[in-house]
């Protein structure tokens, strides 16, 4: 069993891809809003910001490289140091027809691994994500598609680019394959794993399940875990106590407390309070780079 983590990297997941702008006015949509939230989260104590982009007019999820370029450029041009983590998981959504499962329908955005990564190729973030398997995404006819061949291709290309993959793990089978990528030499030490809990229908947000998944990690791996909604803030403590880091933000939770809608900075501030109340230290961006095995800024 791993000891409690005493130096904790906090990641702020700023906006995600769900229909959350319709549910909270605080969810950033435009590149400027996303960059402003990244800067505010960093000032509040986040060492890492995890970035998706959205269509500025509609708020709908996007893979537009120009939007990533603008958001990343604004963050990098600021006077705030923060580790940049870009999603590379967009382009895996498949929604099948009820009567003809070979027919994709509205909501499908399914492209090759190569076409999920042009913004990573151009912008070379510190970290980018690899979602480590396919799974049923919620109720209905939606799936997320990420095959083992796609993942090997993505991991190899990230390695060539010098971009650290954050291995997004939604269940134990995906963790098994994340270890395969590591064992095959496609992921450099230390492996960086995100244990995503409570996302239907992957691993439930259950402490026993989290402990079992932590026990299966490569010995020198660094991990973060998060849970959704009202479980997000308590999960900061769960993750730290089991030896991990913390992720909060409006991608996964819109509330600071019952009925009180949060900003990203407020969620980071609350995470800092939780971490420090456990007797741990919040890592700086430079410390996060050292812990995760990243290059210098």
N, C-alpha and C positions, 0 to 999 in steps of 0.2 A: 504494500500500500504506500502511495506517495505521501510525503509530509505536506502539511499546509503550505501554500505558497506565501512567501514573505515579501516578494517584490512583484506587484501585479500590474500587468499591462491592461489598460482599459481601452477598448475599441468602441467608437461611436458609429453605429450603422444608421446613416442619416435619413434615407428616404425609401429604399427598397423598390419593389415593383408592383405592389398591390394597389388597390383602389383607395389608398389611405388619404390622399388629398381631399376627397369628398367627405371624410370623416373628421378631419382636424385642419384648422387653418394654419397650424404650425409646421406641417409637412412641407419641406422645401421642394420646389418644382423646377424653377429655372436654374441655369448654371450659376448665376450670381447668388441666388438664394442658397443653393447647395454649398457653394464656397463660403458664404457668410456663416452658415451653420457649422461647417467644418472648422472654421477659425474660432467660432464661439465655443465649440466643443473642446478644441485643443486648449483654449485658455481656461476652460473649466477643469481640465485634467486628463483628457483623452490623449493618449500617445499615438493612437492609430485612428484614422477615419476611413470607413468603408463606404464606397461611393457607387451608386447607380445613377443613371440620368433619366430624365423624363422629357416628353415633348412639352416645350414651354407653353403652348397654347391649350393643350388638352389635359396635361398632367399624366398622360398614358406612358407606360414604360417605353424605353427607347434603347436602340443599339447604335445610335448616330454618333460616329466618331467625332464630328465637329462639336457636339455637346460635351463629350468627355474632354476634348481638347480645351474647351473654354473653361469648364469647371476646374480641371486639373491645373490649368495655367494660372487661374486666379488664386488657387490655394498655394501653389508654389511661389507665386510672386508676393505673397503676403509676408509680414514680418513675424509670422508664427511658425515654429518648427513643428511638423507633424509627419508621421509615417503615412504614406498614401497607399491605400488598398482599393483596387478597382475590381468590381465584379467582372468575371468572364463567364458567368453562368447563363446570361441571356441568350436566347436562341434554342432552348431545349424544350419548349412548350408544345405539346401535342394534345389536341382535343379531337376525339374521334366521333363520328356520326353514330347515333343509336342503332341504325339499321345496317349501315355499311361501315364496319370498323376500319376498312382500308381508306376511307374518305376523310381527310382532315376537314374540320369546320372552323367557324369563327373562333378566334382565340389562339389558333395555332401559330406559333412562331418557331419553326424547326429548321435549323441550318447546320452545316457541317461544323466540326471543331475549328477548322481554319477560319470560318466566317464568324465565329464567336469571339475572335481575338484580335481584330485589326487595331483596336484602340490600345491593346497591350503592346502590340508590335511597334506602334508609333510612339507611345508615351512612356514606355518602360517604367511602370510604377514600382515601388518597393515590393509590393505584394499584389497578387491577383488570385482569384478564387478558381478552384476546380471542384465541381460538384461530383462526388465520387460514385455515382450510380443512378440508375433509373428507378422511379417509384411512382405509385399512385399519388397524385397531388390533390388532396381534399376529396370531397364527394363528387359524384358525377362521372364525367368522361374525360377528365384531364389527367395527363401524365407528364412527368418530366423525363426526358430521354438523355442519357449520357452513358454510352457504351464503353466497355473496357478498351476497345480500339481507340475511341475518341480520347479517352483519358490518357492513354499512353502517348498519343500524339501531342496532346496539350502539355503534359508534364515534360516531355522531351524538348518541346519548343520553349517553354518557360526557362528550362535549364540553359538552353543556348542563349537566351536573351538576358540571363542574369536576374530574372524576376522570381521571387520566392512564391511558390504555390501555397495558398492556404487551402488545405484539403477539407472541403465541406462534407461532413459525414452526417447522414440523416438516419442511419440504422446500422446494425451490427455487421450486415453483409457488406455495406459500403466501407466500414472500418477495416474489414478483412482485405478488401481490394486496395485501400489506402496503404496498408502494410505491404501488399504485393508491390505497389509502385516503389515504395521505399526499399524493399529488399532487392528489387531489380536495378537499383541505382538511378532511377529516374527522379527521385526526390533526394536532395542533399540534406545532410544532417545540419541542425536538428530538424526533423519533420515538424511542420506546423499544421495542427489539426484543429478544426472547428467542430465541436460536437453540438449539433443542432437538435434541440429537444422540444417535443411537443408540436412538431409540424405534421399535420395530418397528411399521409399516414406513414410516418417514420417512427422513430423511437419516442415513446411517451416521456413527458416531463416527470420522471420518477427517479428519486435519488438512488434507489437500488440499481436501476438500469444505467444511470450515469456512472456509478461506481464500477459496474461490470465493464462498461466501455473504456473507462480509464485504465482498468486492469489489462485491457487488450492492446493498449498503445505501445509502440516501440519504446524501449527503455529511456532513450534520451529525447523523446518527442516533447515539444511544447504544445499545450492545448488550451483552448478557450472553449467555454460552453455558454449557451444562452437558452432561454425559454421564452415563450410568447406571452403577451398580455400581462395579466396580473402576476404571473410567475416570474416576470423578467427581473425585477429588483431582488426578490428573495434568492433568485438563482445566482446572483453575484456572490453571495455568501457560500452557496453550495459549491460553486466552481472553485473558489479560493480555498475552501476547507479541504477539497480533494486534490489540491495541488495545481490548480489551473488559473487562467486569467479570466477577464470579464468582458462581456459585450452588452451594451445597452444602446438604446436609440429608437427613433420613430419608425424604423423599418419593422420592428418586432412588437412595439407597444406604444400606445398613444397617450397613456395616462401616468401622471405622477402619483395620484392616489384616487380613490373612488370618486368619479365625477369631475376630477380636475385634470384637464388636458395639459400635457407637458410640452416643453421644448426639448430639443436634443441637449442643450447645455444643462438644463435642469436635471435631466436623467443622468448625465455624467456627474454632476455635482452630488447627486444622491448616491451614485456608485462609489465616488470618492469617500463619502461619509461611511458607507458600509465597509469598504476595504480598511479604512483607518480604524474603525471601531473594532475590527478583528485583530488589531495590532500589526497589520501589514503596511507596507509602503507602496505608494502609487508610483509606477515607473515613469521616468521621463522618456521623450522620444529617443534620445541617444541610448538610454538603458534598454529600451525596447529593441532597438537595432542590434544591440549586443546579445540580448536574450534570444532573439529569433534568428540570429545568424545572418543579418542583412549587411549590406555594404554601408559605408559612411554616406552621409547626406551629400 
